[in-house]
Amino acid sequence: MKLILTVLCLLLSIDSFGQKVFPDDFRKGGIEINSQIENLSLYSMDSLNFNSSDFKNNVTYINYWFVGCRGCRQEEAHLKEINQHFNDRENVQFISITPSSRQKVIEYFQKYGDFGFPVYTVDGFKEAKKLLAVKTFPHNQIIVNGTVIENLQVPIATEEMKNWIVHKIEEELKKLEP
């Protein structure tokens, strides 16, 4: 009984911790939470295709950014660390989507280095808004089996935020296990 109460308290504190780290104001916008992403087709700068079917049986982390975005630049190190943490997990994938031109992205990566995961370009900010409902940058989503479970419209700029995301992805991976 004591163990059950301890686990329950821990789960409640993790949820409230997540609310503290990412309040509802940071979770608005983009494709609505609990919505299914369908008919998505992207082509990366590395000649990779990404389609809605790639969400199946996976936890997908999508980072939306653009060249010149200070908040986007601020979160890069943490996103690289999160990606590295899950690097050996087959059912976790990281992708990045930007409205910046291919040439601007190439120049940016030459100056600062790449992210370590595929970058997909869309045709400008209007297309990002139309295709993916992205209105602010940076914007991050966690998607499980094609369903958006988190929308985060704030730079992932602290250890606390990074650790919460790692925990959230781990939690979702456990749900995918048979």
C-alpha positions in Angstrom: 0.0 0.0 0.0 2.8 2.4 0.9 4.5 1.6 -2.4 1.3 2.4 -4.3 0.9 5.7 -2.6 4.5 6.6 -3.3 4.1 5.7 -7.0 0.9 7.7 -7.2 2.5 10.8 -5.5 5.5 10.5 -7.9 3.2 10.3 -11.0 1.2 13.3 -9.7 4.3 15.3 -9.1 5.7 14.5 -12.6 2.5 15.7 -14.1 2.5 18.9 -12.1 6.2 19.3 -12.8 5.4 19.1 -16.5 2.7 21.8 -16.0 5.2 23.9 -14.2 7.9 23.5 -16.9 5.4 23.8 -19.8 2.3 25.7 -18.8 -0.8 25.6 -21.0 0.2 28.9 -22.6 3.3 27.1 -24.1 1.1 24.3 -25.4 -1.2 26.3 -27.7 -1.1 26.5 -31.4 0.0 24.1 -34.1 -1.9 21.0 -34.9 -4.1 20.4 -31.9 -3.2 17.9 -29.2 -4.9 14.5 -29.8 -5.2 15.3 -33.5 -4.0 12.8 -36.1 -1.5 14.0 -38.7 -2.5 12.7 -42.1 -1.4 13.3 -45.7 2.0 14.7 -44.7 4.7 14.3 -47.3 8.1 16.0 -46.9 11.4 15.9 -48.7 14.6 16.5 -46.8 17.7 18.4 -47.7 19.5 15.0 -47.5 17.1 13.5 -50.1 15.0 11.6 -47.6 11.2 11.3 -47.8 9.0 11.5 -44.7 5.3 10.6 -45.0 2.5 10.2 -42.5 3.1 6.4 -42.6 6.5 7.0 -41.0 4.7 7.9 -37.7 3.4 4.4 -37.3 4.8 2.6 -34.2 7.1 5.5 -33.5 7.5 8.4 -31.2 8.4 11.4 -33.4 9.9 14.6 -32.2 9.4 17.5 -34.6 11.3 20.8 -34.2 10.1 23.8 -36.2 12.7 26.5 -36.6 14.0 29.1 -39.1 17.4 30.7 -39.8 17.7 33.9 -37.8 15.3 32.9 -35.0 17.1 33.6 -31.7 14.9 31.3 -29.6 15.5 28.5 -32.2 19.3 29.0 -31.9 19.0 29.0 -28.1 17.5 25.4 -28.0 19.9 23.7 -30.4 22.3 22.3 -27.9 19.4 20.7 -25.8 17.8 19.3 -28.9 21.0 17.7 -29.9 21.4 16.1 -26.5 17.8 14.8 -26.5 18.4 13.3 -30.0 21.7 11.8 -28.8 19.9 10.3 -25.8 17.6 8.3 -28.1 20.1 7.7 -30.9 20.0 3.9 -30.4 16.2 3.6 -30.2 14.7 2.4 -33.5 11.2 3.7 -32.7 12.2 7.3 -31.9 12.8 9.7 -34.7 13.7 13.3 -34.8 13.0 15.6 -37.7 13.2 19.3 -38.2 11.0 21.5 -40.4 11.9 25.0 -41.5 10.4 27.6 -43.8 13.9 28.9 -44.5 15.3 28.4 -48.0 17.6 25.4 -48.6 20.5 27.8 -49.3 20.0 29.7 -46.0 20.0 26.4 -44.1 23.2 25.2 -45.9 24.9 28.5 -45.0 23.7 28.2 -41.4 24.9 24.7 -41.0 28.3 25.6 -42.5 28.6 28.3 -39.8 27.1 26.5 -36.7 26.9 22.8 -37.6 23.9 20.6 -38.3 21.4 19.3 -35.8 22.2 15.6 -36.2 18.8 14.7 -37.6 17.0 15.4 -41.0 15.9 18.9 -41.9 12.9 19.3 -44.2 12.2 22.6 -45.9 8.7 23.9 -46.7 8.0 26.8 -49.0 8.0 29.8 -46.6 6.1 30.8 -43.5 2.7 30.8 -45.2 3.2 27.2 -46.2 4.3 26.2 -42.7 1.1 27.7 -41.3 -1.1 26.2 -44.0 0.5 22.7 -43.9 1.3 22.3 -40.2 -0.6 25.1 -38.4 2.7 26.5 -37.1 2.3 30.2 -36.2 5.3 30.7 -33.8 8.9 29.6 -33.8 10.5 27.7 -32.2 7.8 25.1 -32.0 8.2 21.5 -30.9 5.9 18.6 -31.1 5.9 15.0 -29.7 3.8 12.7 -31.9 3.0 9.1 -31.2 1.6 6.8 -33.9 0.7 10.0 -35.9 -1.2 11.6 -33.0 0.1 14.9 -31.5 0.5 14.5 -27.8 2.5 17.7 -27.1 2.8 21.1 -28.7 5.5 23.3 -27.1 5.9 26.9 -28.3 8.9 27.9 -26.3 12.6 27.4 -26.7 13.8 24.2 -25.0 16.4 26.3 -23.3 16.9 24.8 -19.8 18.1 21.5 -18.4 14.7 21.2 -16.7 12.9 21.4 -20.0 15.3 19.0 -21.7 14.9 16.5 -18.9 11.1 16.7 -19.0 11.1 16.0 -22.7 13.4 13.0 -22.3 11.1 11.7 -19.6 8.0 12.3 -21.7 9.5 10.4 -24.7 10.5 7.5 -22.4 7.0 7.4 -21.0 5.5 7.3 -24.5 7.9 4.6 -25.6 6.8 2.4 -22.7 3.2 2.7 -24.0 4.3 1.4 -27.4 5.9 -1.7 -26.0 3.9 -4.9 -26.7 
